[in-house]
Amino acid sequence: MSNLKRFDDEDNEGKYGRVFAVSGPVVTAERMSGSAMYELVRVGYYELVGEIIRLEGDMATIQVYEETSGVTVGDPVLRTGKPLSVELGPGIMGSIFDGIQRPLKDINELTESIYIPKGVNVPSLSRTQAWEFNPLNVKVGSHITGGDLYGLVHENTLVKHKMIVNPRTKGTVRYIAPTGNYKVDDVVLETEFDGEITKHTMLQVWPVRQPRPVTEKLPANHPLLTGQRVLDSLFPCVQGGTTAIPGAFGCGKTVISQALSKYSNSDVIIYVGCGERGNEMSEVLRDFPELSVEIDGVTESIMKRTALVANTSNMPVAAREASIYTGITLSEYFRDMGYNVSMMADSTSRWAEALREISGRLAEMPADSGYPAYLGARLASFYERAGRVKCLGNPEREGSVSIVGAVSPPGGDFSDPVTSATLGIVQVFWVWIRNWHNVNISLQSIG
């Protein structure tokens, strides 16, 4: 544990609060006046990652993304003054993250353990690996705005990582790094606006709950080819569309999600295992590196265009929501480069169950089947981040995010609130049913 990076003293922007009560993954803290909703906090002496989800006076309710055993009343709560965010830059492709974008391979190498220790704080993207940076048509004195492309990094033979100016930035270029090898935290661009100089590295930090801005949304008119003939011919989907795969346990939803990841015509795949069985994620980790795709006559490993977010059912329930938002933020980042991205969420039902558990601990008024009343709004805010768009900045480019969400209604009951809410949002419906002769589905309610 000694060689693991801890939360640095110089990062202590806020004051300390104090733990007032603990109920599973939900912690109540006092002396938190001045905090903001969805602010990132560190709970207890292990500095567990948490997020504020309710404020009342100087009391804050925090959902903790790690196991809270050992947290006691009176433990410190550190306010960071920042929202829960992900790191965006070269090194994402081929990586395996947990729900809050901690790199599982790096943690395994540092701890030499198969378990994630409490409070571990490892950078999501490697700070030691160097990448070859090539500047694009940007010179000193050029005017740039958010979304402009200023450089290119050949992350691997399948994905050219296009360096994007932060959407919140604009100004005149004072410095652009020449071609060479740089680490993600090296300065490669300097801009000046209103006398203020901003230094840019290859690394961007973006809040997961905030959609990345675009110029405009475009009609989705390009097919998403899944590689499965029955789906492509009878139940087609578009790039930038949303698809639900409801079905009972053991019907094959995970199989079709994995098949999409392997054979679809997407440029980038983000696979989110949200609360599913651990052995299914281990199967993905075992199979994907062995699979290959042929592009321009060259055979390459499919992992070169894939990033995995593994958040299995035995991990803390609060992190299931974070894993969904982490996955969609990574997808939007590659969409802004002009790529067609497919995101697989397996399964959104586990996320809804996590919402139900936390809602129950907060003593909120339950709705149908105990799910919170805002279930439909949360699902809609996630699925609406899909779409085909005209990207921000120059040169002009188009990208898309397609979302395929698996739904696991208990007992295959399609009147389940999660399934009903999802069907009202998505555009395509791939139903997975084991015994057709026992099924009685109202087509009117579906269409």
DRENDO-1510 file (C-alpha; in Angstrom, 1 decimal, always signed):
<recs>
REC; n; res; u; v; w
REC; 1; MET; +0.0; +0.0; +0.0 .
REC; 2; SER; +2.9; +2.4; +0.6 .
REC; 3; ASN; +3.6; +2.8; -3.1 .
REC; 4; LEU; +0.0; +3.8; -3.9 .
REC; 5; LYS; -0.6; +7.5; -4.5 .
REC; 6; ARG; -2.8; +9.0; -1.8 .
REC; 7; PHE; -4.9; +12.2; -1.9 .
REC; 8; ASP; -2.4; +15.0; -1.9 .
REC; 9; ASP; -2.4; +17.7; +0.8 .
REC; 10; GLU; -2.2; +20.5; -1.8 .
REC; 11; ASP; -5.5; +19.2; -3.3 .
REC; 12; ASN; -7.4; +19.9; -0.1 .
REC; 13; GLU; -9.5; +22.8; -1.4 .
REC; 14; GLY; -12.4; +22.6; +0.9 .
REC; 15; LYS; -12.9; +22.3; +4.6 .
REC; 16; TYR; -13.5; +19.1; +6.5 .
REC; 17; GLY; -17.0; +17.9; +7.5 .
REC; 18; ARG; -17.7; +15.1; +9.8 .
REC; 19; VAL; -19.6; +11.8; +9.5 .
REC; 20; PHE; -22.9; +12.0; +11.3 .
REC; 21; ALA; -24.5; +8.7; +10.3 .
REC; 22; VAL; -23.8; +5.6; +8.1 .
REC; 23; SER; -26.3; +3.4; +6.4 .
REC; 24; GLY; -24.7; +1.0; +3.9 .
REC; 25; PRO; -23.4; +3.1; +0.9 .
REC; 26; VAL; -25.2; +6.2; +2.2 .
REC; 27; VAL; -23.3; +8.5; +4.6 .
REC; 28; THR; -24.7; +11.6; +6.2 .
REC; 29; ALA; -22.2; +14.3; +7.1 .
REC; 30; GLU; -22.5; +17.5; +9.1 .
REC; 31; ARG; -20.6; +20.8; +8.9 .
REC; 32; MET; -21.0; +20.7; +5.1 .
REC; 33; SER; -22.4; +24.2; +4.5 .
REC; 34; GLY; -21.1; +25.7; +1.2 .
REC; 35; SER; -21.1; +22.3; -0.5 .
REC; 36; ALA; -22.7; +21.8; -3.9 .
REC; 37; MET; -24.9; +19.0; -5.3 .
REC; 38; TYR; -22.9; +16.2; -6.9 .
REC; 39; GLU; -19.7; +17.5; -5.4 .
REC; 40; LEU; -16.9; +14.9; -5.0 .
REC; 41; VAL; -15.9; +14.2; -1.4 .
REC; 42; ARG; -13.5; +11.8; +0.4 .
REC; 43; VAL; -15.1; +10.0; +3.3 .
REC; 44; GLY; -13.2; +8.7; +6.4 .
REC; 45; TYR; -9.6; +8.0; +7.0 .
REC; 46; TYR; -9.4; +5.7; +4.0 .
REC; 47; GLU; -10.6; +8.6; +1.8 .
REC; 48; LEU; -13.4; +6.7; +0.1 .
REC; 49; VAL; -14.8; +8.3; -3.0 .
REC; 50; GLY; -18.3; +9.7; -2.6 .
REC; 51; GLU; -20.7; +12.2; -4.2 .
REC; 52; ILE; -23.2; +14.5; -2.5 .
REC; 53; ILE; -26.8; +13.7; -3.5 .
REC; 54; ARG; -28.8; +15.7; -1.0 .
REC; 55; LEU; -28.2; +19.0; +1.0 .
REC; 56; GLU; -30.3; +20.1; +4.0 .
REC; 57; GLY; -28.9; +23.0; +6.0 .
REC; 58; ASP; -25.3; +22.1; +6.9 .
REC; 59; MET; -26.1; +18.3; +6.5 .
REC; 60; ALA; -25.1; +16.5; +3.3 .
REC; 61; THR; -26.2; +13.1; +2.2 .
REC; 62; ILE; -23.4; +11.3; +0.3 .
REC; 63; GLN; -23.5; +8.1; -1.8 .
REC; 64; VAL; -20.1; +6.3; -1.4 .
REC; 65; TYR; -18.7; +4.4; -4.4 .
REC; 66; GLU; -16.7; +2.0; -2.2 .
REC; 67; GLU; -17.3; -0.4; +0.7 .
REC; 68; THR; -18.1; +1.7; +3.8 .
REC; 69; SER; -17.3; -0.9; +6.5 .
REC; 70; GLY; -15.1; +0.7; +9.1 .
REC; 71; VAL; -16.4; +4.2; +8.6 .
REC; 72; THR; -17.5; +5.6; +12.0 .
REC; 73; VAL; -19.3; +8.6; +13.3 .
REC; 74; GLY; -16.9; +11.5; +13.6 .
REC; 75; ASP; -14.7; +10.5; +10.8 .
REC; 76; PRO; -13.5; +13.4; +8.5 .
REC; 77; VAL; -15.2; +14.2; +5.2 .
REC; 78; LEU; -13.0; +16.1; +2.8 .
REC; 79; ARG; -14.7; +18.4; +0.3 .
REC; 80; THR; -12.8; +18.7; -3.0 .
REC; 81; GLY; -14.9; +21.5; -4.7 .
REC; 82; LYS; -15.0; +19.4; -7.9 .
REC; 83; PRO; -17.7; +17.2; -9.5 .
REC; 84; LEU; -17.2; +13.5; -10.2 .
REC; 85; SER; -15.2; +13.6; -13.4 .
REC; 86; VAL; -13.3; +11.3; -15.8 .
REC; 87; GLU; -9.9; +11.8; -17.5 .
REC; 88; LEU; -10.0; +11.9; -21.2 .
REC; 89; GLY; -6.9; +11.5; -23.4 .
REC; 90; PRO; -4.6; +8.9; -25.1 .
REC; 91; GLY; -4.6; +5.5; -23.3 .
REC; 92; ILE; -8.3; +4.9; -23.0 .
REC; 93; MET; -8.5; +2.3; -25.8 .
REC; 94; GLY; -7.7; -1.3; -24.6 .
REC; 95; SER; -8.0; -0.2; -20.9 .
REC; 96; ILE; -10.2; -1.8; -18.2 .
REC; 97; PHE; -11.7; +0.6; -15.7 .
REC; 98; ASP; -14.0; +0.2; -12.7 .
REC; 99; GLY; -17.2; +2.3; -12.3 .
REC; 100; ILE; -15.3; +5.4; -11.3 .
REC; 101; GLN; -12.6; +5.0; -14.0 .
REC; 102; ARG; -9.9; +3.5; -11.8 .
REC; 103; PRO; -7.6; +1.4; -14.0 .
REC; 104; LEU; -7.9; -2.2; -12.8 .
REC; 105; LYS; -4.7; -3.4; -14.5 .
REC; 106; ASP; -2.6; -0.7; -12.8 .
REC; 107; ILE; -4.2; -1.3; -9.4 .
REC; 108; ASN; -3.4; -5.0; -9.8 .
REC; 109; GLU; +0.3; -4.3; -10.6 .
REC; 110; LEU; +0.7; -1.8; -7.8 .
REC; 111; THR; -1.0; -3.9; -5.1 .
REC; 112; GLU; -0.2; -7.4; -6.4 .
REC; 113; SER; -3.7; -8.3; -5.3 .
REC; 114; ILE; -6.8; -9.4; -7.0 .
REC; 115; TYR; -8.8; -7.1; -4.8 .
REC; 116; ILE; -9.2; -3.3; -5.0 .
REC; 117; PRO; -8.0; -1.8; -1.7 .
REC; 118; LYS; -10.1; +0.9; +0.0 .
REC; 119; GLY; -9.4; +4.5; -1.0 .
REC; 120; VAL; -6.9; +3.7; -3.7 .
REC; 121; ASN; -6.2; +6.7; -5.8 .
REC; 122; VAL; -4.4; +5.7; -9.0 .
REC; 123; PRO; -4.5; +8.0; -12.1 .
REC; 124; SER; -7.0; +6.8; -14.7 .
REC; 125; LEU; -4.5; +7.4; -17.5 .
REC; 126; SER; -0.8; +6.5; -17.3 .
REC; 127; ARG; +1.5; +9.5; -16.4 .
REC; 128; THR; +4.6; +7.6; -17.5 .
REC; 129; GLN; +3.8; +6.4; -21.0 .
REC; 130; ALA; +4.9; +8.7; -23.8 .
REC; 131; TRP; +2.8; +9.2; -27.0 .
REC; 132; GLU; +3.8; +10.6; -30.3 .
REC; 133; PHE; +2.1; +14.0; -30.8 .
REC; 134; ASN; +1.8; +15.5; -34.3 .
REC; 135; PRO; +0.4; +19.0; -34.6 .
REC; 136; LEU; -2.3; +19.7; -37.2 .
REC; 137; ASN; -2.9; +23.0; -39.1 .
REC; 138; VAL; -2.5; +25.2; -36.0 .
REC; 139; LYS; +0.3; +27.8; -35.8 .
REC; 140; VAL; +1.3; +30.5; -33.3 .
REC; 141; GLY; -1.1; +33.4; -33.8 .
REC; 142; SER; -4.0; +31.2; -34.9 .
REC; 143; HIS; -7.4; +31.7; -33.3 .
REC; 144; ILE; -9.0; +28.5; -31.9 .
REC; 145; THR; -12.2; +27.8; -30.0 .
REC; 146; GLY; -13.6; +24.9; -28.1 .
REC; 147; GLY; -13.9; +21.7; -30.1 .
REC; 148; ASP; -11.1; +22.5; -32.7 .
REC; 149; LEU; -8.6; +19.8; -33.5 .
REC; 150; TYR; -5.0; +20.8; -32.9 .
REC; 151; GLY; -3.1; +17.5; -32.9 .
REC; 152; LEU; -3.0; +13.8; -33.6 .
REC; 153; VAL; -1.8; +10.9; -31.6 .
REC; 154; HIS; -1.6; +7.4; -33.1 .
REC; 155; GLU; -2.9; +5.6; -30.1 .
REC; 156; ASN; -2.8; +2.3; -32.0 .
REC; 157; THR; -3.2; +1.0; -35.5 .
REC; 158; LEU; -7.0; +1.2; -35.4 .
REC; 159; VAL; -7.7; +4.5; -33.5 .
REC; 160; LYS; -6.1; +7.9; -34.4 .
REC; 161; HIS; -6.6; +9.9; -31.2 .
REC; 162; LYS; -7.5; +13.5; -32.3 .
REC; 163; MET; -6.6; +16.1; -29.8 .
REC; 164; ILE; -9.6; +18.4; -29.1 .
REC; 165; VAL; -9.5; +21.9; -27.6 .
REC; 166; ASN; -11.5; +21.9; -24.3 .
REC; 167; PRO; -15.1; +23.0; -25.2 .
REC; 168; ARG; -14.9; +25.8; -22.6 .
REC; 169; THR; -11.7; +27.3; -24.0 .
REC; 170; LYS; -11.0; +29.9; -26.8 .
REC; 171; GLY; -8.1; +32.2; -27.6 .
REC; 172; THR; -5.0; +32.9; -29.6 .
REC; 173; VAL; -2.3; +30.2; -29.9 .
REC; 174; ARG; +1.0; +31.3; -28.1 .
REC; 175; TYR; +2.7; +27.9; -28.3 .
REC; 176; ILE; +2.1; +24.6; -30.1 .
REC; 177; ALA; +4.4; +21.6; -29.3 .
REC; 178; PRO; +6.5; +20.3; -32.2 .
REC; 179; THR; +6.2; +16.7; -33.3 .
REC; 180; GLY; +7.7; +14.5; -30.6 .
REC; 181; ASN; +6.9; +12.1; -27.7 .
REC; 182; TYR; +5.0; +13.6; -24.8 .
REC; 183; LYS; +3.3; +12.3; -21.7 .
REC; 184; VAL; -0.4; +13.1; -21.1 .
REC; 185; ASP; +0.4; +15.8; -18.5 .
REC; 186; ASP; +3.0; +17.6; -20.7 .
REC; 187; VAL; +2.0; +21.0; -22.0 .
REC; 188; VAL; +1.4; +20.8; -25.8 .
REC; 189; LEU; -0.6; +24.0; -26.4 .
REC; 190; GLU; -0.8; +27.4; -24.8 .
REC; 191; THR; -3.6; +29.9; -25.6 .
REC; 192; GLU; -4.2; +33.5; -24.5 .
REC; 193; PHE; -7.6; +35.2; -24.2 .
REC; 194; ASP; -8.2; +38.6; -22.5 .
REC; 195; GLY; -4.6; +38.6; -21.2 .
REC; 196; GLU; -5.1; +35.2; -19.5 .
REC; 197; ILE; -2.8; +32.4; -20.5 .
REC; 198; THR; -4.1; +28.8; -20.5 .
REC; 199; LYS; -1.9; +25.8; -20.7 .
REC; 200; HIS; -3.3; +22.6; -22.3 .
REC; 201; THR; -2.1; +19.1; -21.9 .
REC; 202; MET; -3.2; +16.0; -23.8 .
REC; 203; LEU; -5.4; +15.3; -20.8 .
REC; 204; GLN; -9.0; +16.6; -20.3 .
REC; 205; VAL; -11.1; +16.3; -17.2 .
REC; 206; TRP; -14.9; +16.3; -17.8 .
REC; 207; PRO; -17.8; +16.0; -15.3 .
REC; 208; VAL; -19.7; +12.7; -16.0 .
REC; 209; ARG; -23.2; +14.1; -15.5 .
REC; 210; GLN; -22.7; +17.0; -17.9 .
REC; 211; PRO; -23.2; +16.1; -21.6 .
REC; 212; ARG; -20.4; +17.4; -23.9 .
REC; 213; PRO; -21.7; +20.2; -26.2 .
REC; 214; VAL; -22.3; +19.8; -29.9 .
REC; 215; THR; -23.0; +22.2; -32.8 .
REC; 216; GLU; -26.3; +20.6; -33.7 .
REC; 217; LYS; -28.1; +17.2; -33.7 .
REC; 218; LEU; -28.5; +15.6; -37.1 .
REC; 219; PRO; -31.1; +13.0; -38.3 .
REC; 220; ALA; -29.8; +9.5; -37.9 .
REC; 221; ASN; -29.7; +8.0; -41.4 .
REC; 222; HIS; -26.8; +5.6; -41.4 .
REC; 223; PRO; -27.4; +2.0; -40.5 .
REC; 224; LEU; -25.7; +0.3; -37.5 .
REC; 225; LEU; -24.8; -3.0; -38.9 .
REC; 226; THR; -24.7; -5.5; -36.1 .
REC; 227; GLY; -23.3; -8.5; -38.0 .
REC; 228; GLN; -26.4; -10.5; -37.0 .
REC; 229; ARG; -28.5; -11.1; -40.2 .
REC; 230; VAL; -31.8; -11.4; -38.4 .
REC; 231; LEU; -31.4; -8.1; -36.7 .
REC; 232; ASP; -30.0; -6.2; -39.7 .
REC; 233; SER; -32.8; -7.4; -42.0 .
REC; 234; LEU; -35.9; -7.4; -39.8 .
REC; 235; PHE; -35.1; -5.1; -36.9 .
REC; 236; PRO; -32.5; -2.5; -38.1 .
REC; 237; CYS; -30.9; +0.2; -36.0 .
REC; 238; VAL; -29.2; +3.4; -37.0 .
REC; 239; GLN; -25.9; +4.9; -35.9 .
REC; 240; GLY; -26.9; +7.3; -33.2 .
REC; 241; GLY; -30.0; +5.3; -32.2 .
REC; 242; THR; -31.0; +3.8; -29.0 .
REC; 243; THR; -31.9; +0.1; -28.6 .
REC; 244; ALA; -33.3; -1.9; -25.7 .
REC; 245; ILE; -32.8; -5.7; -25.3 .
REC; 246; PRO; -35.2; -6.9; -22.6 .
REC; 247; GLY; -35.3; -10.5; -21.7 .
REC; 248; ALA; -35.4; -12.9; -18.8 .
REC; 249; PHE; -32.2; -14.2; -17.2 .
REC; 250; GLY; -30.3; -16.6; -19.4 .
REC; 251; CYS; -31.9; -15.6; -22.7 .
REC; 252; GLY; -28.8; -14.4; -24.3 .
REC; 253; LYS; -28.8; -10.6; -23.9 .
REC; 254; THR; -25.1; -10.5; -22.9 .
REC; 255; VAL; -24.3; -12.7; -25.9 .
REC; 256; ILE; -25.9; -10.3; -28.3 .
REC; 257; SER; -24.2; -7.3; -26.6 .
REC; 258; GLN; -20.8; -9.0; -27.0 .
REC; 259; ALA; -21.6; -9.9; -30.6 .
REC; 260; LEU; -22.3; -6.3; -31.3 .
REC; 261; SER; -19.0; -5.3; -29.8 .
REC; 262; LYS; -17.2; -7.8; -31.9 .
REC; 263; TYR; -18.8; -7.4; -35.3 .
REC; 264; SER; -20.6; -4.1; -35.6 .
REC; 265; ASN; -19.5; -1.3; -38.1 .
REC; 266; SER; -18.6; +1.1; -35.2 .
REC; 267; ASP; -15.3; +2.8; -35.0 .
REC; 268; VAL; -15.1; +2.6; -31.2 .
REC; 269; ILE; -16.8; +0.3; -28.7 .
REC; 270; ILE; -17.4; +1.2; -25.0 .
REC; 271; TYR; -18.6; -1.9; -23.1 .
REC; 272; VAL; -20.1; -1.2; -19.7 .
REC; 273; GLY; -20.7; -4.2; -17.5 .
REC; 274; CYS; -23.1; -2.6; -15.0 .
REC; 275; GLY; -23.9; -5.0; -12.1 .
REC; 276; GLU; -23.7; -8.1; -14.2 .
REC; 277; ARG; -22.1; -11.4; -13.1 .
REC; 278; GLY; -18.4; -11.4; -12.6 .
REC; 279; ASN; -17.8; -14.5; -14.8 .
REC; 280; GLU; -19.5; -12.7; -17.7 .
REC; 281; MET; -17.1; -9.8; -17.5 .
REC; 282; SER; -14.2; -12.3; -17.1 .
REC; 283; GLU; -15.4; -14.0; -20.3 .
REC; 284; VAL; -15.3; -10.6; -22.1 .
REC; 285; LEU; -11.8; -10.0; -20.8 .
REC; 286; ARG; -10.7; -13.4; -21.9 .
REC; 287; ASP; -12.4; -13.5; -25.3 .
REC; 288; PHE; -11.9; -9.9; -26.6 .
REC; 289; PRO; -8.1; -9.9; -26.8 .
REC; 290; GLU; -8.2; -13.1; -28.9 .
REC; 291; LEU; -10.8; -11.7; -31.4 .
REC; 292; SER; -9.6; -9.8; -34.5 .
REC; 293; VAL; -11.1; -7.5; -37.0 .
REC; 294; GLU; -9.9; -7.0; -40.6 .
REC; 295; ILE; -9.7; -3.3; -41.7 .
REC; 296; ASP; -8.1; -2.3; -45.0 .
REC; 297; GLY; -6.7; -5.8; -45.4 .
REC; 298; VAL; -4.9; -5.8; -42.0 .
REC; 299; THR; -6.0; -8.0; -39.1 .
REC; 300; GLU; -6.0; -6.3; -35.7 .
REC; 301; SER; -7.1; -7.2; -32.2 .
REC; 302; ILE; -10.6; -5.9; -31.4 .
REC; 303; MET; -9.3; -4.6; -28.0 .
REC; 304; LYS; -7.5; -1.8; -29.9 .
REC; 305; ARG; -10.9; -0.2; -30.5 .
REC; 306; THR; -12.6; -1.2; -27.2 .
REC; 307; ALA; -12.6; +0.2; -23.7 .
REC; 308; LEU; -14.2; -1.8; -20.9 .
REC; 309; VAL; -15.9; -0.5; -17.8 .
REC; 310; ALA; -16.3; -3.4; -15.4 .
REC; 311; ASN; -18.6; -2.9; -12.5 .
REC; 312; THR; -19.8; -6.4; -11.4 .
REC; 313; SER; -22.6; -7.3; -9.1 .
REC; 314; ASN; -20.4; -7.7; -6.1 .
REC; 315; MET; -19.0; -4.2; -6.3 .
REC; 316; PRO; -20.7; -1.4; -4.3 .
REC; 317; VAL; -24.2; -0.6; -5.7 .
REC; 318; ALA; -23.7; +3.2; -5.9 .
REC; 319; ALA; -20.9; +2.7; -8.4 .
REC; 320; ARG; -23.4; +1.2; -10.9 .
REC; 321; GLU; -24.8; +4.6; -11.7 .
REC; 322; ALA; -21.3; +6.1; -11.9 .
REC; 323; SER; -20.3; +3.3; -14.4 .
REC; 324; ILE; -23.2; +4.2; -16.7 .
REC; 325; TYR; -22.2; +7.9; -16.7 .
REC; 326; THR; -18.5; +7.1; -17.1 .
REC; 327; GLY; -19.2; +5.0; -20.2 .
REC; 328; ILE; -21.4; +7.6; -21.9 .
REC; 329; THR; -18.9; +10.4; -21.2 .
REC; 330; LEU; -16.1; +8.3; -22.8 .
REC; 331; SER; -18.4; +7.7; -25.7 .
REC; 332; GLU; -19.1; +11.4; -26.2 .
REC; 333; TYR; -15.4; +12.1; -26.2 .
REC; 334; PHE; -14.7; +9.8; -29.1 .
REC; 335; ARG; -17.8; +11.0; -30.9 .
REC; 336; ASP; -16.4; +14.6; -30.7 .
REC; 337; MET; -13.4; +13.3; -32.7 .
REC; 338; GLY; -15.8; +12.3; -35.6 .
REC; 339; TYR; -16.1; +8.6; -34.8 .
REC; 340; ASN; -19.1; +6.4; -34.7 .
REC; 341; VAL; -19.3; +5.0; -31.2 .
REC; 342; SER; -21.4; +2.1; -29.8 .
REC; 343; MET; -21.9; +1.9; -26.1 .
REC; 344; MET; -23.2; -1.4; -24.6 .
REC; 345; ALA; -24.8; -1.1; -21.1 .
REC; 346; ASP; -25.4; -4.5; -19.6 .
REC; 347; SER; -27.6; -4.2; -17.7 .
REC; 348; THR; -29.6; -1.0; -17.0 .
REC; 349; SER; -31.9; -3.0; -14.7 .
REC; 350; ARG; -29.0; -3.4; -12.2 .
REC; 351; TRP; -28.6; +0.4; -12.2 .
REC; 352; ALA; -32.3; +0.8; -11.5 .
REC; 353; GLU; -32.0; -1.6; -8.6 .
REC; 354; ALA; -29.2; +0.5; -7.2 .
REC; 355; LEU; -31.4; +3.6; -7.5 .
REC; 356; ARG; -34.1; +1.7; -5.7 .
REC; 357; GLU; -31.8; +0.7; -2.9 .
REC; 358; ILE; -30.3; +4.1; -2.3 .
REC; 359; SER; -33.8; +5.7; -2.6 .
REC; 360; GLY; -35.0; +3.4; +0.1 .
REC; 361; ARG; -32.1; +4.3; +2.4 .
REC; 362; LEU; -33.0; +8.0; +1.8 .
REC; 363; ALA; -36.6; +7.3; +2.8 .
REC; 364; GLU; -37.9; +8.7; -0.4 .
REC; 365; MET; -41.5; +8.0; -1.5 .
REC; 366; PRO; -41.5; +4.8; -3.5 .
REC; 367; ALA; -43.4; +4.5; -6.8 .
REC; 368; ASP; -44.2; +1.3; -8.8 .
REC; 369; SER; -42.5; -1.8; -7.4 .
REC; 370; GLY; -40.5; +0.3; -5.0 .
REC; 371; TYR; -38.5; +2.2; -7.7 .
REC; 372; PRO; -38.1; +5.9; -7.2 .
REC; 373; ALA; -40.5; +8.3; -8.9 .
REC; 374; TYR; -37.6; +9.8; -10.9 .
REC; 375; LEU; -36.6; +6.4; -12.5 .
REC; 376; GLY; -38.0; +7.4; -15.9 .
REC; 377; ALA; -36.3; +10.8; -15.9 .
REC; 378; ARG; -32.9; +9.2; -15.0 .
REC; 379; LEU; -33.3; +6.7; -17.8 .
REC; 380; ALA; -34.3; +9.4; -20.3 .
REC; 381; SER; -31.3; +11.6; -19.4 .
REC; 382; PHE; -29.0; +8.7; -20.1 .
REC; 383; TYR; -30.6; +7.6; -23.4 .
REC; 384; GLU; -31.0; +11.1; -24.7 .
REC; 385; ARG; -27.2; +11.5; -24.8 .
REC; 386; ALA; -27.2; +9.2; -27.8 .
REC; 387; GLY; -27.5; +10.6; -31.3 .
REC; 388; ARG; -25.7; +11.6; -34.5 .
REC; 389; VAL; -24.3; +15.1; -34.3 .
REC; 390; LYS; -22.3; +17.8; -36.0 .
REC; 391; CYS; -19.3; +18.1; -33.7 .
REC; 392; LEU; -18.1; +21.4; -32.2 .
REC; 393; GLY; -15.2; +23.2; -33.7 .
REC; 394; ASN; -13.1; +22.9; -36.9 .
REC; 395; PRO; -12.7; +21.1; -39.2 .
REC; 396; GLU; -16.3; +20.1; -39.7 .
REC; 397; ARG; -17.0; +16.5; -38.8 .
REC; 398; GLU; -19.9; +14.2; -37.8 .
REC; 399; GLY; -20.0; +11.6; -35.1 .
REC; 400; SER; -22.5; +9.4; -33.4 .
REC; 401; VAL; -23.1; +7.6; -30.1 .
REC; 402; SER; -25.4; +4.5; -30.3 .
REC; 403; ILE; -26.6; +3.0; -27.0 .
REC; 404; VAL; -27.6; -0.6; -26.7 .
REC; 405; GLY; -29.1; -1.2; -23.2 .
REC; 406; ALA; -29.9; -4.6; -21.9 .
REC; 407; VAL; -32.9; -4.9; -19.5 .
REC; 408; SER; -33.5; -7.8; -17.2 .
REC; 409; PRO; -37.1; -7.8; -16.0 .
REC; 410; PRO; -37.7; -10.3; -13.2 .
REC; 411; GLY; -39.3; -13.4; -14.5 .
REC; 412; GLY; -39.4; -12.0; -18.0 .
REC; 413; ASP; -42.3; -9.7; -17.0 .
REC; 414; PHE; -42.4; -6.9; -19.6 .
REC; 415; SER; -44.8; -4.8; -17.5 .
REC; 416; ASP; -41.8; -4.3; -15.1 .
REC; 417; PRO; -41.4; -0.5; -14.5 .
REC; 418; VAL; -37.8; -0.4; -15.8 .
REC; 419; THR; -38.8; -2.2; -19.1 .
REC; 420; SER; -41.9; +0.0; -19.5 .
REC; 421; ALA; -39.9; +3.2; -18.9 .
REC; 422; THR; -37.2; +2.1; -21.3 .
REC; 423; LEU; -39.7; +1.2; -24.1 .
REC; 424; GLY; -41.1; +4.7; -23.9 .
REC; 425; ILE; -37.6; +6.2; -24.6 .
REC; 426; VAL; -35.7; +3.9; -27.0 .
REC; 427; GLN; -36.2; +3.6; -30.8 .
REC; 428; VAL; -35.5; -0.1; -31.4 .
REC; 429; PHE; -36.8; -3.0; -29.4 .
REC; 430; TRP; -35.1; -6.4; -29.6 .
REC; 431; VAL; -37.1; -8.8; -27.3 .
REC; 432; TRP; -35.3; -11.9; -26.1 .
REC; 433; ILE; -37.8; -14.6; -25.1 .
REC; 434; ARG; -37.1; -18.2; -24.1 .
REC; 435; ASN; -40.6; -19.8; -24.7 .
REC; 436; TRP; -42.6; -18.1; -27.3 .
REC; 437; HIS; -45.7; -20.3; -26.8 .
REC; 438; ASN; -46.1; -19.0; -23.3 .
REC; 439; VAL; -45.9; -15.3; -24.2 .
REC; 440; ASN; -48.8; -12.9; -24.4 .
REC; 441; ILE; -47.4; -9.4; -25.3 .
REC; 442; SER; -49.7; -6.6; -26.3 .
REC; 443; LEU; -48.2; -5.2; -29.5 .
REC; 444; GLN; -50.2; -2.0; -29.0 .
REC; 445; SER; -48.3; -1.3; -25.7 .
REC; 446; ILE; -45.0; -1.9; -27.4 .
REC; 447; GLY; -45.6; +0.2; -30.5 .
</recs>
